């Protein structure tokens, strides 16, 4: 009878060791799959991030170019308008005299 109990306990210990081994194998496989999934997700993130950065850089350069062109055109138009205006030197001198040499 004692021998049967010993055999049963040994068998149960063998099953426990086998279960622990299966558990370790399952954990190792889960860690491997998690690492692979993380690696794929990181690669996809980096790819999409790079694409987004490229798109935003392109939009920035385009918008910056548009703004610069508009500024240059507005500045040129302003310079032309100022250059085309007539100058009334005698009236300007009279104004300066009245402002600078006015006696109160």
C-alpha positions in Angstrom: 0.0 0.0 0.0 2.8 2.4 0.9 4.5 1.6 -2.4 1.3 2.5 -4.3 1.1 5.8 -2.5 4.8 6.6 -3.3 4.1 5.7 -7.0 1.1 8.0 -7.0 3.0 10.9 -5.4 5.9 10.4 -7.8 3.5 10.4 -10.7 1.9 13.6 -9.4 5.3 15.2 -9.0 6.2 14.2 -12.6 2.9 15.8 -13.8 3.7 18.9 -11.8 7.2 19.2 -13.4 5.7 18.6 -16.8 3.0 21.3 -16.2 5.7 23.7 -15.0 7.7 22.9 -18.2 4.6 23.5 -20.4 4.0 26.8 -18.5 7.6 27.9 -19.1 7.3 27.1 -22.8 4.0 28.9 -23.1 5.4 32.0 -21.3 8.5 31.9 -23.6 6.3 31.7 -26.7 4.1 34.5 -25.4 7.1 36.7 -24.7 8.4 36.0 -28.2 5.1 36.8 -29.8 4.8 40.0 -27.8 8.3 41.1 -28.8 7.5 40.4 -32.4 4.3 42.3 -32.3 6.0 45.3 -30.5 8.7 45.2 -33.2 6.1 45.3 -36.0 4.1 48.1 -34.2 7.3 50.2 -33.7 8.2 49.7 -37.4 4.8 50.7 -38.5 4.8 53.7 -36.2 8.2 54.9 -37.4 7.0 54.5 -41.0 3.8 56.5 -40.5 5.6 59.1 -38.4 8.2 59.6 -41.1 5.5 59.9 -43.8 3.6 62.4 -41.6 6.8 64.5 -41.1 7.6 64.4 -44.8 4.0 65.6 -45.6 4.1 68.4 -43.0 7.5 69.5 -44.2 6.3 69.7 -47.7 3.2 71.6 -46.7 5.4 74.0 -44.6 7.7 74.6 -47.5 4.8 75.2 -49.9 3.0 77.6 -47.6 6.2 79.4 -46.7 6.9 79.8 -50.4 3.4 81.2 -51.0 3.8 83.7 -48.1 7.2 84.8 -49.3 5.9 85.3 -52.8 2.9 87.3 -51.6 5.1 89.4 -49.3 7.5 90.1 -52.2 4.7 91.1 -54.5 3.1 93.3 -51.8 6.4 94.9 -51.0 7.1 95.6 -54.7 3.6 97.1 -55.2 4.1 99.3 -52.1 7.6 100.5 -53.4 6.1 101.3 -56.8 3.2 103.2 -55.2 5.5 105.3 -53.1 7.9 105.9 -56.0 5.0 107.0 -58.2 3.6 109.5 -55.7 4.2 113.2 -56.2 6.3 115.1 -53.8 5.3 118.5 -52.6 8.7 119.8 -51.3 7.6 123.4 -50.6 4.6 122.2 -48.5 6.8 119.7 -46.6 9.4 122.4 -45.9 6.6 124.7 -44.7 5.3 122.0 -42.3 8.8 121.4 -40.9 9.3 125.1 -40.3 6.0 125.4 -38.5 6.7 122.3 -36.3 10.4 123.0 -35.6 10.6 126.7 -35.4 7.1 127.6 -34.0 7.1 130.2 -31.3 4.5 129.9 -28.7 
